[in-house]
Amino acid sequence: MADGDLRDNPAARGPREGRDAEGMAGVAGAPGATGDVEDAQESDAARRRRRAQFLRELHEAKQLRDRVQPRRARAARMRQQMRMRTFRW
């Protein structure tokens, strides 16, 4: 079975997720612990903030790379244009 099949098909992964969820039930701060509703909301909000910060920094790094390496950026734009031209809707 290819690696892509494991990623696309959750049933191919096996019972690992259930086993992990049972093992984490007694851990403080885990989703199964008491008082986890507030913690889960805070951690979800924190996760979204961290993700937004990461995406901002990634976008900034890509812009910097495009400025510093204009030839590579132009070649990447050309490849993207060719991909869009040959893509069939």
Secondary structure, DSSP 8 states (H G I E B T S, - for coil): --HHHHHH-GGGG-THHHHHHHHTTTSTTSTTSTTHHHHHHHHHHHHHHHHHHHHHHHHHHHHHHHHH-HHHHHHHHHHHHHHHHH---
